[in-house]
Amino acid sequence: MGIIATPMDYNESDLFIDLCDLVPGSLFLKCEGFNFAGSIKLKTATAMVDAAERDGLLRPGSVLVESSSGNLGVALSMIARNRGYRFVCITDSRCNLPTRRLMETLGAEVIVATDASGPGGLLGARLRLLHAMRSADPRVVWLNQYANPANWQAHTATTGPEIEKWFPELDVLFVGAGTTGTLMGCARYFRENGHRVTVVAVDAEGSVTFGAPPAKRAIPGLGTGVRPALLDPGLVDDVVHVSEVDTVAACRSLAGRGFLLGGSTGTVLSGAIRWLNANDTGRDLVSVAISPDCGERYLESVYDTDWVAANIGGSG
């Protein structure tokens, strides 16, 4: 691909990192951060905007509003700027400053929710601000990444087939759980196409998605304070919860190899290594873990010793 007309036209979909020396069997990390939005959320955002335009929900003069911890907000900022929509991202205090500045540079208005005391924690606070905005302005269009079927459909159309192309004999797939769009889309793709793939969801400790009790989380991306409407637990074979201490350790381990990847990637990698070690049957399993984004936006958080000591604990 040498010439493109819009930033959405470029997405590197065939890049995998070989991490087979870390586990019994094999482990390959599918990198989804190499596009102009910097994350896998470009797929989700493009599919949701395209569907809303087809259905007549988005039209000239619409105000696009979404709740996001960061990556989807960046993708929607880019698409909205390219297609001429006003975009308002409602995020929270966990969204790092480089991500907020990037959204603003792309023309978005960013509103930061800070009160986690109500139902659903910070996510609940974001959604209450969003609903208030919808009530006040009939031009507002909420794509609702937490319940929009285009979210998971984006990954049955792209991510699942991209993995199958390289690993037709795949045994285990590790997917981080946020809105669960990537998780549900990939799980549906492999199940509907007759592949016996074990789908393992990797979630952050403190997330309520799979019924665990809520707790404070400092790293944005994976995990929720409100269970996503997209989730179908019947499509998930196993769940691993990862502490933020382990997330940071996995990120820094990858950086020690020269791979600077995001916080969600550290969570997924940590969960994958733990699961594969615990389920070592002596058979060489072929496994893939999905890396949602790269690490530059985390230089002032996950990769900053003082931030880690202050927000997560441990030695930083």
Steps between C-alpha positions, in 0.01 A plus 500: 500500500671818379229764449195562718221760494384491862674401826255211539639339185817383671519228765781244534312176567763231440760569770568241773780487759647156576507449879530123494797501738273624783255209515451131440393458138480824306373854551466768236397858575278659234590871482203727434656840571649578161248737344440875521275461807761286673277216616257221417218747571537636147316187382221549754463872440492467120239223512274691741519829307440323167194321644360823647539676166334212312209504746457876473586565865805707413448782253632852442463703819506199733708521818678171560542418872663193654630377833857374474801441721721613214565288192147503355488872566815552293362288214168685500680836519690410185194373311281791609762751389537323165124483436402840636319415825536673835614242758482510880686232695392440858789335680619480860803580713677177399534619140862609469593853399666412165179326391284796601730739315495280193119503491496878538759542226269301273218744577311318774355657813605291802293490820661327799282328763664493844231389747519123550271494804176413319378171346741356245800704619667719240329325210163565662595866540596522132170349391298738718674799338434350159129447565467856627657628177262290289201635689613859450584487128297311233798512263700265724563150364637238740649196325505308832806279465378290796191368318552577130510178294729671248765487774529122495409469131814699418708214638308213338572680174867582564686383811374142504578431132839674533599259777366196317700590188827467690399232751243263347579244773452745788436338839464793742410866455557759774295820476483788745152588625386862494174558318550133393452594134831348388443200726148430376582563135798264496320235705202507264723483194682185612188331633287576193775373271536170682838557664559337839684795649515551876409865558652646817386843616762704685357759739644746749465440871231732630285466186140380541465356148511136608343542842803590709460775764585856391824661607700808405695471174763748385587375150243584229386256235392158624240442769166665571299638790175404321456160334498548118176418323698337217635222723377146439681289764411184308755593235784514754678182611707646784577830672827624651513807726831690505623745763635836391834411657522207259386721212790738560746213534390349167520837322851557627602146410395570141683833507808305607477325163460832318121477460325804648132401529198624693357423840224275365766296320684446827180374660424261214857370486518443875171310492605292202830394657330408827227299324740312273728409790201379704360297208819337377384155385821415320339572163644790303203736495488771234381819666446864403451801728366831370702816570259797475744791484855629520677647801581863423185629674602319819842658545366719781314215672584131455861579405551773762646376829354780712151463351498125559617542862232763568208335319561127515760442771799277517843613398379669181 
